[in-house]
Amino acid sequence: MGMTRQEKRFWAKVMRTKTCWLWAGAMHANGYGGVRFNGKLQKAHRVAWELRNGPIPSGIAAGFMRLGVVQKCGVRSCVRPEHMDLVPQYWSEATAG
């Protein structure tokens, strides 16, 4: 199955380097990318995760805890799915600095 128009627009705003895929669209003051996707403002790295892996589990599927996405590389503007992990949201917020 091919990418939707919205997915193509998202990935067109990514600058791929040998290591990280850097978000080149709108940026939040805290260094994370921001994008309007599916009609709402979202963090670009979360959208990248969901495009590659599907929806972030919530509720029972997540053991009744909210999950967050963190970049293992430590680069906030990175949207490379291979650089991300799902972690409990309280942990992702604590590591965001």
C-alpha positions in Angstrom: 0.0 0.0 0.0 1.3 3.4 -0.9 1.6 6.4 1.4 -1.3 8.9 1.8 -0.9 12.5 0.7 -0.6 13.5 4.3 2.1 10.9 5.0 4.1 12.1 1.9 3.8 15.7 3.2 5.1 14.6 6.6 8.1 12.7 5.3 8.9 15.5 2.9 9.7 17.7 5.9 12.5 15.2 7.1 16.2 15.7 6.4 17.8 12.3 6.4 21.4 12.1 7.6 23.6 9.1 8.0 22.4 8.8 11.6 19.3 10.8 12.5 16.3 11.9 10.5 15.9 15.5 11.4 12.5 17.3 11.4 12.7 20.4 9.2 9.2 21.6 9.8 7.8 23.7 12.7 9.7 23.4 16.0 8.5 23.9 19.5 10.6 26.0 21.8 11.8 22.9 23.7 13.4 21.5 20.5 10.8 19.0 19.5 9.2 19.1 16.0 5.5 19.9 15.7 3.1 19.1 13.0 -0.6 19.2 12.3 -1.6 15.6 11.5 -5.0 14.0 11.4 -6.5 17.4 12.2 -4.6 18.0 15.4 -1.2 19.4 16.5 1.2 16.6 17.5 4.8 16.1 18.2 6.6 15.0 15.0 8.5 12.1 16.6 5.2 10.6 17.9 3.7 10.9 14.4 6.8 9.2 12.9 6.5 6.4 15.5 2.8 5.8 14.6 3.4 5.9 10.9 6.0 3.1 11.2 4.6 1.1 14.1 0.9 1.9 14.4 -1.0 3.6 17.2 0.7 4.1 20.6 -1.1 1.6 22.9 -3.2 3.1 25.7 -5.4 1.7 28.5 -5.5 -2.0 28.9 -3.0 -2.6 26.0 -0.5 -0.5 27.8 -1.1 -2.0 31.3 -3.2 1.0 32.4 -0.3 3.4 31.9 0.2 6.2 29.4 3.1 5.6 27.1 5.5 8.1 25.6 8.0 8.0 22.8 11.6 8.9 23.5 14.6 9.3 21.1 17.4 6.9 22.1 19.8 9.1 20.2 19.0 12.1 22.5 18.3 14.4 19.5 14.9 16.0 20.1 14.3 16.8 16.4 15.0 13.2 15.3 12.0 11.4 13.8 13.8 8.2 12.7 11.6 5.4 14.0 14.6 3.1 14.7 15.9 5.7 17.2 12.7 5.6 19.3 11.4 3.5 22.2 8.1 3.4 23.9 8.4 4.1 27.6 6.0 5.0 30.5 5.1 8.6 30.0 6.2 9.6 33.4 9.7 8.4 32.4 9.7 10.1 29.0 8.7 13.4 30.7 11.4 13.1 33.2 14.1 12.5 30.5 12.8 15.4 28.3 14.6 17.9 30.6 
